[in-house]
Structure formats: structure tokens, C-alpha cells
Amino acid sequence: MSGYFVPAVIGIAVIAAAVWLALGASWHFALTIAISVLVISCPCALGLATPTAIMVGTGRGAKSGILIKSATALETAHKVDTVILDKTGTITSGKPVVTDILPIKVTENELLAFAAGLEKLSEHPLGEAIVAAAEAKQLALLEACNYKQIPGQGFTAELAGDECAAGNMKLLQALNVDVSSLMDQYDKLAAQGKTPLYFVRAGELLGCIAVADTVKPTSREAIAKLQAMGMRVLMVTGDNQATAEAIRAQVGVDEAVAQVLPQDKEAVVRKLQQEGHIVAMVGDGINDAPALARADVGIAIGAGTDIAIEAADMVLIKSDLLDVAKAIRLSRGVMTNIKENLFWAFIYNAVGIPFAAGVFYTAFGWLLNPLIAAAAMSCSSVSVVTNALRLRFIKL
């Protein structure tokens, strides 16, 4: 903008002085006109219009527990039309508990101890829930070794000399394990929003343990607010379709994308962007980091992993999903404020420059002294800053 504004103003000042000289005015009068034009058109207000609003808006966000890491994110968030939410740790509390233990040919405690021995090697929240359940019963746990993770399915390991596996239905199918005895229970558990985990020893299915993660109290309200603001809300999860649909029904998202492998979340974001959508991604885990980086606006849960926080553009310090709507509402307020600042800055120049150029001098005798022009220029900057400061009191 300065590439056009500055030459234009200098041109107006020179032309105004030349016209008054041509009309017979003195050099002193013509020089006063030129100086007045240059002073009153000083683009301080234009230069302050955007950064001041961004700075105040960022501070307002921090006061509400929203850490905004870049001005670009704040300027982009108002255009978001699609919000993607990770399930575990974002929509849900991320603290799952064991709800059902379904053993085959072993006792419940034997199955739980076996499962916990394997899951001790895993850092997944579902595995931690199983270990916690076993420790609560003070069960003796064997040490597993040769842990090998299979993304999107589970893992294999060695326990007491046997080849063992733990994971979802995909893993059992890949290992050709017969699951017919638990299929009815699988459908029932999934329909209740629970995640069934299967445990295999030496090629034989020992049973299933269901784990459920409770939905955060504010998740449904937060999703409803985003939808009321005109946004489409999707949930992505690695859970099976039945479990995903059960959670979708609880929280009211528009669509649940299930059985998504960790590396495929970024592909979901990219596909929506290719369709012309402006996408915000909200997540908390390591596997969310690529999607957070790909999204137009990446929003990390404050209680999430360091990698997710590093990849995101905004961080919700309070880990409350309601703050997503607040962040977008703040962005809309900031952009409205910037437009107001630019409007008043342009109006000021549009009115002030003709006065300074002496357009009204012949008809009304109105002439702008350079000192008054300097004071008026300062007032325009003060008005822009004052308008930006109103953002401190914006209701989120």
C-alpha cells in the first residue's frame, strides 16, 4: 500500500503548490500548502490500524486462556468454515477407564493381569487405563519384551516366552485370529461408545477388555456454539464406526470420520482444503501434529503433548473446548476492528488532504496551518489506538 500511497501524497503536495503558484500565490503560501498536505497525510494511522488491533486482540486472548502464537492465525481464524476435532483428549477427557472384562478360557483377573503386562509397554491412554485397573486390584504383572507397535491396529510383544498381541479388530484380522465368539459382544460394546481391545497369546484369543473415555462436560455445548456460528464440525478418531457414531450422537458433531490411522488425519484436512474449505484442526496428541500443522488454523489443547503444542498456531491453556468458539469470535472481532481503523484512517485523509491543499480557501477562506495539520494527524493516530483498545472489553 505504501508503494502507492506515498508517491500519490507527494504528487498531490507538488501539484497543489504548483497550482497555487500558477494562480499567483507567493512561494511562502505555496510551500505552506505543500507542507500541510505532507504533514496531514502522514500514514501513521494507517500503519497503526492493523498491528495495534492484532496486539490488543492477542492480549485479550491470553487473558481468556487462549495463547495466540502468530498474527496470521488470528487473521485467518475468522474465515474458518470447518472445524475438525480429535476425539480422545479433545472431545473426551482423555482419562479412559475399564468398563468390561470378557475372558475366554481364563478368569477375569488372569485376563486383566495378562493385558496389563502387555500394556505396561504402551503409552496409549487406553493401555494406561488397563494397567491402572490391574494395579487397583493389586495383580501381579509379568514383564513383556520385544514390543512392536502397529499403527492404527495395536502392538505385538513377547510375554513369558509366548508371542502375544493386543489391539483392535483390524489387528486380529491381520493375525488371522478367530473372533467369532465375541462378535456379538463387540457390536454391543461399540454401540455404547466403548472401545473393545483384544488380547492374543500364542495365536489364541484370550478375551476382550472394553475401555470407555468420558465426554468432557462442555464438549456438547462447545460444538453447538461452533455450529451456531455457521461452522461444520467433524470428529476424527481411530475408533471403529459404531463407537464413533455413539460419541457423535452424544456430542452432536455433524460427521464422525472413524478408523482413521494417525498419519491419515493430515490427509482428511488436506482433502477438505482442496474442496475449498478453511479448516481449523483441534487436537492434543503426537499423532495430531501433522494435521495441526497442515490446517489453516491449528489449535492445541493445553494439556496435550509438547509436539502438538509446538505444531499449533493457538493453544487453549484451560483445555476447554468452549475456547475454540471464543478464539474464532475474537478473530472476527479483531478483523472488524481493523476494518474500522482503516476506514477512519482513509476518511481522515480523504477529508484532511483537500483542506490542506487549499481547496476550500478561495470559497470560504479555510486554510490549514501545518501546526494544526500535525495536531490533527496525531489525533487520527490516537483515535485508531483508542478504537483498537476497545477489544480489551470484547465479549467472548
C-alpha positions as a printed NumPy array, in Angstrom:
array([[  0.   ,   0.   ,   0.   ],
       [  2.838,   2.414,   0.881],
       [  4.189,   1.917,  -2.647],
       [  1.134,   3.756,  -3.964],
       [  0.162,   5.994,  -1.045],
       [  3.474,   7.816,  -0.546],
       [  4.041,   8.729,  -4.243],
       [  0.403,   9.818,  -4.503],
       [  0.673,  12.128,  -1.485],
       [  3.952,  13.643,  -2.706],
       [  2.354,  14.148,  -6.107],
       [ -0.679,  15.893,  -4.56 ],
       [  1.595,  18.174,  -2.493],
       [  3.666,  19.144,  -5.549],
       [  0.595,  19.679,  -7.745],
       [ -1.159,  21.747,  -5.061],
       [  1.901,  24.018,  -4.671],
       [  2.263,  24.343,  -8.451],
       [ -1.415,  25.255,  -8.902],
       [ -1.243,  27.987,  -6.243],
       [  1.933,  29.377,  -7.799],
       [  0.193,  29.387, -11.174],
       [ -2.718,  31.3  ,  -9.603],
       [ -0.285,  33.983,  -8.429],
       [  0.251,  32.944,  -4.81 ],
       [  3.57 ,  33.574,  -3.133],
       [  6.274,  30.94 ,  -2.678],
       [  5.668,  31.07 ,   1.069],
       [  1.953,  30.335,   0.623],
       [  2.573,  27.518,  -1.877],
       [  5.233,  25.959,   0.378],
       [  2.849,  26.131,   3.354],
       [  0.219,  24.285,   1.313],
       [  2.7  ,  21.57 ,   0.3  ],
       [  3.948,  21.083,   3.87 ],
       [  0.388,  20.909,   5.219],
       [ -0.513,  18.216,   2.692],
       [  2.56 ,  16.15 ,   3.57 ],
       [  2.031,  16.507,   7.329],
       [ -1.684,  15.752,   7.471],
       [ -1.348,  12.759,   5.156],
       [  1.357,  11.115,   7.281],
       [  0.19 ,   7.459,   7.251],
       [  0.697,   6.852,  10.985],
       [ -2.96 ,   5.941,  11.481],
       [ -2.859,   3.541,   8.533],
       [  0.303,   1.942,   9.889],
       [ -1.22 ,   1.508,  13.339],
       [ -4.591,   0.203,  12.167],
       [ -3.657,  -3.475,  11.843],
       [ -0.779,  -4.148,  14.29 ],
       [ -2.488,  -2.333,  17.177],
       [ -5.68 ,  -4.371,  16.803],
       [ -3.648,  -7.596,  16.495],
       [ -1.619,  -6.753,  19.601],
       [ -4.673,  -5.908,  21.721],
       [ -6.546,  -8.954,  20.393],
       [ -3.629, -11.233,  21.273],
       [ -3.6  ,  -9.819,  24.78 ],
       [ -7.349, -10.301,  25.1  ],
       [ -6.928, -13.902,  24.03 ],
       [ -4.198, -14.511,  26.607],
       [ -6.444, -13.053,  29.308],
       [ -9.085, -15.646,  28.359],
       [ -6.62 , -18.527,  28.333],
       [ -6.035, -18.564,  24.573],
       [ -2.368, -18.345,  23.58 ],
       [ -2.115, -16.995,  20.035],
       [  1.309, -17.72 ,  18.574],
       [  1.03 , -15.825,  15.28 ],
       [ -0.811, -12.819,  13.878],
       [ -1.552, -14.816,  10.731],
       [ -3.593, -17.341,  12.716],
       [ -5.63 , -14.586,  14.35 ],
       [ -6.313, -13.013,  10.956],
       [ -7.242, -16.37 ,   9.369],
       [ -9.486, -17.792,  12.101],
       [-12.433, -15.528,  11.205],
       [-12.689, -17.264,   7.812],
       [-12.865, -20.82 ,   9.206],
       [-15.915, -22.748,   7.981],
       [-14.936, -26.279,   9.052],
       [-13.641, -27.419,  12.44 ],
       [-12.102, -30.884,  12.88 ],
       [-11.948, -32.267,  16.405],
       [ -9.814, -35.139,  17.607],
       [-11.772, -37.425,  19.95 ],
       [ -9.505, -38.686,  22.725],
       [ -8.326, -35.859,  24.961],
       [-10.174, -33.202,  22.969],
       [-13.859, -34.135,  22.963],
       [-13.331, -36.674,  25.729],
       [-11.38 , -36.25 ,  28.961],
       [ -8.505, -38.438,  27.794],
       [ -8.718, -40.459,  31.006],
       [-10.429, -43.718,  29.985],
       [-11.447, -46.431,  32.449],
       [-12.031, -50.182,  32.102],
       [-15.761, -50.927,  31.879],
       [-15.999, -54.584,  30.785],
       [-13.751, -57.653,  31.027],
       [-14.81 , -60.569,  28.796],
       [-12.456, -63.565,  29.229],
       [-12.315, -66.768,  27.177],
       [-10.951, -69.908,  28.9  ],
       [ -9.321, -67.75 ,  31.615],
       [-10.616, -65.818,  34.613],
       [-11.232, -62.068,  34.605],
       [ -8.222, -61.428,  36.817],
       [ -5.992, -63.61 ,  34.665],
       [ -7.046, -61.746,  31.527],
       [ -6.607, -58.364,  33.213],
       [ -3.147, -59.278,  34.536],
       [ -2.075, -60.585,  31.12 ],
       [ -3.387, -57.461,  29.36 ],
       [ -1.763, -55.104,  31.86 ],
       [  1.582, -56.894,  31.495],
       [  1.475, -56.148,  27.776],
       [  0.081, -52.628,  28.07 ],
       [  2.799, -51.545,  30.501],
       [  4.977, -51.104,  27.435],
       [  2.391, -48.874,  25.749],
       [  1.962, -45.134,  26.369],
       [ -1.556, -45.074,  24.926],
       [ -4.274, -43.764,  27.304],
       [ -6.328, -46.932,  26.772],
       [ -3.374, -49.077,  27.808],
       [ -2.779, -46.896,  30.86 ],
       [ -6.407, -47.472,  31.9  ],
       [ -5.905, -51.251,  31.805],
       [ -2.694, -51.034,  33.82 ],
       [ -4.423, -48.801,  36.37 ],
       [ -7.288, -51.308,  36.702],
       [ -4.84 , -54.175,  37.318],
       [ -2.854, -52.169,  39.854],
       [ -6.068, -51.255,  41.666],
       [ -6.673, -54.994,  42.136],
       [ -3.028, -55.473,  43.127],
       [ -2.491, -58.127,  40.461],
       [  0.999, -59.478,  39.797],
       [  2.168, -58.415,  36.344],
       [  4.693, -60.19 ,  34.136],
       [  7.296, -58.225,  32.188],
       [  6.843, -58.167,  28.41 ],
       [  9.581, -57.553,  25.858],
       [ 10.176, -57.166,  22.101],
       [  7.437, -54.541,  21.85 ],
       [  6.477, -53.645,  18.283],
       [  3.78 , -51.079,  17.555],
       [  1.471, -51.457,  14.556],
       [ -0.031, -48.018,  13.781],
       [ -3.816, -47.951,  13.799],
       [ -4.074, -51.565,  14.982],
       [ -2.198, -52.211,  18.23 ],
       [  1.073, -53.948,  19.   ],
       [  2.812, -57.291,  19.389],
       [  5.171, -58.329,  22.192],
       [  6.632, -61.353,  23.912],
       [  5.378, -62.397,  27.356],
       [  6.555, -65.456,  29.296],
       [  8.073, -66.866,  26.108],
       [  4.837, -66.586,  24.085],
       [  4.17 , -64.354,  21.088],
       [  1.355, -62.051,  22.152],
       [ -0.693, -59.263,  20.631],
       [ -3.07 , -56.546,  21.804],
       [ -5.212, -54.277,  19.687],
       [ -8.401, -53.781,  17.745],
       [-10.353, -55.914,  15.299],
       [ -8.042, -54.933,  12.421],
       [ -5.093, -56.458,  14.226],
       [ -6.93 , -59.735,  14.848],
       [ -7.919, -59.947,  11.197],
       [ -4.32 , -59.314,  10.174],
       [ -3.178, -62.129,  12.502],
       [ -5.976, -64.464,  11.29 ],
       [ -7.335, -64.916,  14.817],
       [-10.845, -66.341,  15.172],
       [-13.09 , -63.733,  16.858],
       [-16.484, -65.27 ,  16.151],
       [-17.099, -65.987,  19.851],
       [-17.011, -62.261,  20.703],
       [-18.63 , -60.638,  17.675],
       [-22.   , -60.131,  19.383],
       [-20.307, -58.512,  22.365],
       [-18.171, -56.373,  20.041],
       [-21.205, -54.819,  18.38 ],
       [-22.891, -54.217,  21.726],
       [-19.853, -52.523,  23.28 ],
       [-19.166, -50.377,  20.232],
       [-22.776, -49.189,  20.159],
       [-22.329, -47.971,  23.742],
       [-19.351, -45.823,  22.767],
       [-16.818, -48.182,  24.319],
       [-13.563, -49.263,  22.709],
       [-13.031, -53.08 ,  22.705],
       [ -9.407, -54.233,  22.937],
       [ -8.495, -57.851,  22.174],
       [ -5.659, -59.88 ,  23.631],
       [ -3.989, -62.842,  21.953],
       [ -1.45 , -65.352,  23.294],
       [  0.269, -67.853,  21.009],
       [ -2.345, -67.296,  18.305],
       [ -5.288, -67.901,  20.673],
       [ -7.774, -65.217,  21.683],
       [ -7.853, -64.858,  25.479],
       [-10.625, -62.286,  25.634],
       [-11.67 , -58.688,  25.294],
       [-11.427, -55.683,  27.614],
       [-13.645, -52.669,  26.904],
       [-12.447, -49.193,  27.775],
       [-14.535, -46.025,  27.735],
       [-13.486, -42.401,  27.826],
       [-15.967, -39.936,  29.321],
       [-17.055, -36.936,  27.271],
       [-15.962, -33.585,  28.703],
       [-18.874, -31.701,  30.31 ],
       [-18.512, -28.717,  27.96 ],
       [-17.966, -30.607,  24.69 ],
       [-21.581, -30.709,  23.547],
       [-22.123, -27.024,  24.373],
       [-18.898, -26.037,  22.606],
       [-19.839, -27.954,  19.459],
       [-23.322, -26.406,  19.464],
       [-21.785, -22.921,  19.688],
       [-19.478, -23.591,  16.736],
       [-22.43 , -24.82 ,  14.692],
       [-24.471, -21.759,  15.695],
       [-21.612, -19.611,  14.344],
       [-22.111, -21.253,  10.949],
       [-19.339, -23.839,  11.039],
       [-19.399, -27.516,  10.16 ],
       [-17.911, -29.674,  12.91 ],
       [-16.275, -33.061,  12.237],
       [-14.773, -35.614,  14.597],
       [-11.857, -37.826,  13.559],
       [-10.947, -40.933,  15.504],
       [ -9.175, -44.229,  15.156],
       [-12.142, -45.992,  16.788],
       [-14.477, -48.227,  14.82 ],
       [-17.526, -46.708,  13.126],
       [-20.031, -47.905,  15.744],
       [-18.08 , -46.353,  18.632],
       [-17.57 , -43.148,  16.669],
       [-21.286, -42.907,  15.9  ],
       [-22.117, -43.412,  19.576],
       [-19.854, -40.499,  20.534],
       [-21.219, -38.426,  17.643],
       [-24.746, -38.906,  18.978],
       [-23.627, -37.79 ,  22.447],
       [-21.921, -34.57 ,  21.415],
       [-23.783, -33.615,  18.221],
       [-20.979, -33.273,  15.669],
       [-22.084, -33.092,  12.041],
       [-19.973, -36.049,  10.937],
       [-17.762, -38.704,  12.523],
       [-14.799, -39.941,  10.473],
       [-13.836, -43.295,  12.005],
       [-10.952, -45.766,  11.709],
       [ -8.532, -43.002,  10.765],
       [ -4.895, -44.004,  11.068],
       [ -2.637, -41.433,  12.775],
       [ -0.947, -40.494,   9.518],
       [ -4.3  , -40.09 ,   7.753],
       [ -5.611, -37.194,   9.865],
       [ -3.466, -34.818,   7.848],
       [ -4.986, -36.288,   4.668],
       [ -8.501, -35.522,   5.965],
       [ -7.513, -31.877,   6.496],
       [ -5.85 , -31.654,   3.089],
       [ -8.894, -33.116,   1.317],
       [-11.201, -30.522,   2.877],
       [ -8.811, -27.731,   1.907],
       [ -8.753, -28.979,  -1.675],
       [-12.545, -28.723,  -1.651],
       [-12.211, -25.021,  -0.831],
       [-12.817, -25.103,   2.924],
       [-10.915, -23.065,   5.507],
       [-10.113, -25.647,   8.165],
       [ -9.317, -25.433,  11.868],
       [ -7.918, -28.573,  13.482],
       [ -8.179, -29.125,  17.239],
       [ -6.069, -31.874,  18.811],
       [ -3.772, -32.817,  21.658],
       [ -1.662, -35.82 ,  20.683],
       [  1.558, -36.534,  18.849],
       [ -0.464, -38.114,  16.056],
       [ -2.409, -34.845,  15.661],
       [  0.72 , -32.76 ,  14.982],
       [  0.813, -33.219,  11.151],
       [ -2.886, -32.284,  10.892],
       [ -2.385, -29.278,  13.194],
       [  0.477, -28.08 ,  11.004],
       [ -1.487, -28.653,   7.776],
       [ -4.681, -26.89 ,   8.913],
       [ -5.28 , -23.216,   8.148],
       [ -5.522, -22.753,  11.914],
       [ -4.095, -25.404,  14.253],
       [ -5.432, -25.309,  17.816],
       [ -3.808, -27.452,  20.512],
       [ -5.264, -28.457,  23.854],
       [ -3.093, -27.041,  26.653],
       [ -2.903, -30.393,  28.428],
       [ -1.698, -32.072,  25.225],
       [  1.765, -33.175,  24.151],
       [  4.636, -30.749,  23.572],
       [  4.793, -31.741,  19.9  ],
       [  1.122, -30.891,  19.346],
       [  1.546, -27.543,  21.109],
       [  4.619, -26.752,  19.001],
       [  2.789, -27.575,  15.756],
       [ -0.288, -25.481,  16.595],
       [ -0.98 , -21.796,  15.922],
       [ -3.079, -21.389,  19.068],
       [ -3.059, -23.143,  22.44 ],
       [ -6.083, -23.478,  24.734],
       [ -4.432, -23.091,  28.128],
       [ -7.539, -24.208,  30.046],
       [ -8.007, -27.255,  27.767],
       [-11.671, -26.239,  27.407],
       [-13.307, -26.828,  24.032],
       [-15.505, -23.765,  24.596],
       [-12.393, -21.665,  23.982],
       [-12.356, -22.713,  20.31 ],
       [-15.529, -20.691,  19.719],
       [-14.028, -17.848,  21.775],
       [-10.879, -17.833,  19.64 ],
       [-12.867, -17.619,  16.41 ],
       [-15.169, -14.96 ,  17.89 ],
       [-12.083, -12.986,  18.93 ],
       [-10.67 , -13.237,  15.409],
       [-13.914, -11.923,  13.954],
       [-13.862,  -9.025,  16.408],
       [-10.25 ,  -8.185,  15.596],
       [-10.866,  -8.175,  11.842],
       [-13.934,  -5.946,  12.271],
       [-11.825,  -3.582,  14.379],
       [ -9.077,  -3.491,  11.734],
       [-11.628,  -2.584,   9.063],
       [-12.973,   0.206,  11.293],
       [ -9.458,   1.529,  11.871],
       [ -8.66 ,   1.516,   8.163],
       [-11.984,   3.18 ,   7.361],
       [-11.397,   6.078,   9.755],
       [ -7.788,   6.459,   8.657],
       [ -8.832,   6.698,   4.989],
       [-11.728,   9.057,   5.792],
       [ -9.357,  11.283,   7.744],
       [ -7.007,  11.534,   4.762],
       [ -9.868,  11.932,   2.3  ],
       [-11.19 ,  14.93 ,   4.252],
       [ -7.891,  16.356,   5.533],
       [ -5.878,  16.44 ,   2.298],
       [ -8.352,  18.688,   0.397],
       [ -8.354,  21.104,   3.363],
       [ -4.551,  21.119,   3.461],
       [ -4.345,  21.629,  -0.306],
       [ -6.424,  24.8  ,  -0.001],
       [ -9.422,  23.527,  -1.985],
       [-11.807,  25.485,   0.264],
       [ -9.599,  28.583,   0.664],
       [-10.978,  30.554,  -2.279],
       [-14.656,  29.937,  -1.444],
       [-14.615,  30.012,   2.389],
       [-11.182,  31.243,   3.386],
       [-10.382,  27.93 ,   5.111],
       [ -6.676,  27.175,   5.253],
       [ -4.904,  24.527,   7.307],
       [ -1.776,  25.633,   9.156],
       [  0.994,  22.946,   9.237],
       [  0.918,  23.033,  13.067],
       [ -2.802,  22.287,  13.087],
       [ -2.22 ,  19.592,  10.456],
       [  0.364,  17.96 ,  12.743],
       [ -2.088,  18.035,  15.666],
       [ -4.848,  16.569,  13.5  ],
       [ -2.503,  13.825,  12.295],
       [ -1.709,  12.922,  15.906],
       [ -5.408,  12.858,  16.76 ],
       [ -6.047,  10.372,  13.967],
       [ -3.415,   8.032,  15.41 ],
       [ -4.9  ,   8.387,  18.883],
       [ -8.38 ,   7.598,  17.557],
       [ -7.138,   4.408,  15.867],
       [ -5.321,   3.231,  19.001],
       [ -8.344,   4.054,  21.171],
       [-10.633,   2.081,  18.871],
       [ -8.252,  -0.901,  18.988],
       [ -8.216,  -0.777,  22.799],
       [-11.957,  -1.466,  22.777],
       [-11.01 ,  -5.074,  22.013],
       [ -9.895,  -5.427,  25.623],
       [-13.564,  -5.433,  26.571],
       [-14.961,  -7.562,  23.755],
       [-17.326, -10.255,  24.998],
       [-16.153, -13.74 ,  24.111]])
